[in-house]
């Protein structure tokens, strides 16, 4: 379904030989496919788009808005749909079938899709891997579950977990089109200034998980049996760092500190540096983003007993670690970063 999977024309001269009308129609179709399934999502441009902020991929904004309108979800509908889409599949970047056999853009169980699946784009099929169909179906499910009068109950019906409801609502708040940026500096605002897509993805994911820190817990050995890690852990220091690298697209396994100290390239990176102390009772690891990539209050990222003992990963300010403390770590960096 990716645009890149479309067969390429055998030779440019074949296109030049087409009648102008047919050529124009073909170009329009290709552009439409690119908009729907194009480049991987980023945090967007500098301005808000419609009812949603620039943190949401522009190509998905009309889908959320039209689905919310069709099923009467009110002004919060588009941002709630975006929040669910982000939590479930990262705006469609992870379309794998879950262990519970949920699938597609909005991770519907087969039984739920049978009950709520719709043809959102009018092409005659109901496909959970089509963003229009899946997002419209999610809107239909939410409406049937009590939205917009009872958002908590509606979201809980989507996934029966209080942490899930809290996460979706937090993300929906971030995605609402009020043009605001989080007081901490805003991960997507920083991601917009990232030097490349890998760093942008890492910064955006670091911001997402940082928002969950107040309700998350540090779990020693958390997620070390899974590669890639689950999106929300649980994490210890090394599985958190491994997760961020996986989101960046490096294809690495979930590593402990003794493996991280041998992974990647030696020394500090241009944009991303991994600090790792592989052995001993104080073995630890975290990530540093260089100045210009994130603001000073978001210089480091990871779990930290100094900043948030017993909690999951999150941002750590530039002045939290002394030079003598940092000197006890080896520095590595992801290839190319």
N, C-alpha and C positions, 0 to 999 in steps of 0.2 A: 504493500500500500504506500510505501514511500515514493516520493517523486523520483528518486534515483533508481527505482526498480523499473521505470518505464523504458521500453526498448528504444535505443537511440536510432535516429535515421541512418541508413546505410551510407549516405553521402550527401553533403550539402547541396550538390547540384540537383538532387531529386526534389528538394524543397523549392529551389528556384524555378523548377519547371512546372510547379503547380499554378493554377489560376489564382489571381490575387484574392478573390473572394474566399476560396477554399483555404489559402495560406493564412489569411487573417483569422478565419474561424479556428484553424489549428493552433495558432499562436494563443488565441483567447483561451482555448481549452487547456493548453499547457500551463498558462499563467494561473488559471483557476486551480489546477492540481497543485501547483507550487504553493499557492496561498494556503490551501487546505492541509497539505502534508509536507510543507517545505522545511526550511532550516530548523534546527532544534531551537526550542524556545529560549528566550533570554528575558531579561527584565524589561525590555522595551526601550522606548525613546524617552525624551525628557518631559513629555506632556501627558496628561491623562487622556484616556480614550473612552468617550461615551460615559457609561455609568461605572466603568472600571478604570483603575489606575494603570500607569505604564508598567507596572510589575507583571501584568498579564500579557501574554503573547497577543499581538494585535489581531492575528488571523482567527483567534478563538472568541474575541469579544462579541461579535454579532451572534454567535451561536448561543452563548450564555444569555444575552439580552433577549433574543427572540424566544428561547425556550422558557425563560422566566415570564415573559409576557403571555405566551400561549397558555401556560398553566397557572397564571394568576398568582405568582410568587411575590409580587410587590417589589419595592425598591431594593430590598436586601437580596432578592433572588439571584441576580447575576453573580454577586460576590460569593454567596454561599455555594453556588454551583462551581465557581472557580476554585474555592477552597477545597471542596470534595475532590475535584479533578486533580488538584495539586497533591493532596495527600495520597490519593489512590494510585496515580500513575505519573506524577510529575509533569502534568500537562501533556500526557501522551508519550513521554520519553521512555517509559518502562511498561510495555504491553504484554509482559509475560503472564502466563496463567498462574494464579496463586495456588498455595497448597490446599486451599478450600475449593479450588476449581473456578474461582471468580476470574472473569476475563474481560478484555476490551478496555476502552478508554475510561470507563467509570467502574470497572471491576464488578460486573453483575454476575451473580450465580446463575446457572442455566435456568433454574426454576423462577428466579426473579425476572430474568429476561423474558421468559415465556409469558409472565403476567404483565409486565410493564413495557416491554420493548416496543418501539415505535419507528416508523419511517420518517425521520426528522427532515430529510432533505428531498423527499418526494421522488426518489429514484426507483421505487417499487420494491425495495428490500428493507428488512430490519436487520441491521448488522452492528453488533456491539463494538466492532473495530472501526466503525465509521464515527467520527466525533459528533456529527449532527445527530445521528440516531441515538448514540449513547447518552449525550448530554440532555437531549429532549426526553429520553426515557427516565433519566435521573430526576428531571423536573417533575415528570408525571408521578413518580414514586413519592417524592417529597410532598407534593400536593395531597396525594392520597393518604399520607401519614400525618397530616395535620398542619403543614406549612400553608400560609405564612403565620397563622395564629400561634402555633406552637413549634418554633424552630428547634428547640431542644429535643422534643419528642420526635420530630421528623428526622433529624440527623441521627438520633439514637436508633431509629428504625433501620437506618442505612447500615450501621455497624453498632452492635449492642455493647458499647464501651464508653464510659464517661471520658476517658482520655481522648477518644476519637472526637467526641462532641467538642471538647475544649480546643483541640487542635484545629478542627475545621473552622470554628468560630474565630479563633485567633488569626488564621490565615485569611478568612473572609474580611476581617477588619483591615488587614494589610492591603488587600486587593480592592477595597472600596475606593471609588473614584473621587476622593476628596482632595487629592493632590498633596496629602501630607506625607512626611517621611518620619520614620520612627526616631525617637529622641536619641537613640544610640548611634544614629548616623545612617541607618537603613542599609541592609545588606544589598538590596537591589539597586539602590543609588550607587553604592560602591561597585557593584558588579557592572553597572553601565560604564564605568571607567576602567574596567579590567582590560589588560593588554590582549587577551585572546579568550576564546570560548571556554577552554579548560579552566582557566582561572575564574572566569565569570560564573561558571557552574559551581565551583568550589565555594566561592564567596556567598552566592545565593543560598546554597545548602547550609553553610555555616550559620547564616542568619536565620534560616528556618529552624534549625535545631537549637540555636541560642534562645529563640522565643519560647521553646519548650522547657528550658532548664528549670524554671521554678517548680514544675510538676514532675520532672524526671529524676531518676536515681542512678548513681554510679553503681554498676554491677561488675565485680571482678570476674573476668572470663566471659562477659556478656557478648553474645553473637559470634564467638570465636569458632563455633561449629558451622557457620554459614558463610559462603562466598558467592555472591556479594552479601553483605549484611542486610537485615531487614531495615527498611527506611527509618524507623524510629528506635532502633536498637532492641534490647538494652545495650549500653556501651560501657566499656572501660576505656582507659586512655588509648591503648593501641588499636582497639577495634574502631574507636571513633576516628582516629587518624586514617586507618585503612578505609573506612567508609567514605571519607571526604575524597580520598584519592580515587576510589571507585567511581564516585559521582563525576570526578574530573575526566573520567574516560581512560584510565591507565590500565584497566584490566587486571589489577593486582588481586591476589587473594587477601583474605582477612588475616593479618599478621600480628604477631606479638613483637615486643621490643627487640628480641634477639634476631628476628627476621627483618624488622624495619631498618636495623643498623647496617644491613647488607643490601637493602633495596635502593634502587635509584642511583643517583650519582653523588659522589663525595663533595662535601663543602656546601656553603650557603647557596641558595638559588637566587636568580635575578628577581623573581616575584614571590616565590613560595619556598620556605625553608622548613625542613622537618628537624626538630630538636629531639634527640633520643638518647636516653641513658639505659643501656640494655640490661645491665645486671645489678644484682643486689636488692636489698630491701627497699631502696628508694628508686628502683627502676621506673622510668616514666617517659612519656613522649607527648609532644604537642606540636602545633604548626604555627609558624609566623608568616604573616603577609607583609610584604615590603611597603614602605611609605609610598604613597601614590596609588596603591591598590585599595587599602582600607584606611580609615581615619585612625588617629592614635588610640582612641578608646576601643578599637577593634583590631589591635595589632597582632595579638595571639589568639589562638582558638584551640580548645580541647577541654579535657576535664582538669580540675585544679582544686586541691585541698586548700590552697592559699586563698582562692577567690570564692569558691562555692563547694565546701566540703560535703561529700556524700551526694552531690548532684551530677547530672549528666553534662555533656560538653556544652561550651558556650564561649562567648567572647571574653577576652582577658586584656585589660588595658596595658598600654605601653610601659607604664612605670611600675607595674606590679612585680616584675622580676628584677632582682639586682644583677649587676654584672658578674658578681662572684657565683651567684646561683646558675646563671646561664653558662658560665665557663665549665660547669660540670657535665655538660651535654656534648655529644657529637652532633655535627650538622650534616644533613643530607638534603637532597632536593629531587623533585620529580624530573625525569628526563625532559629537557627542553624548557624547563621553567626556572 
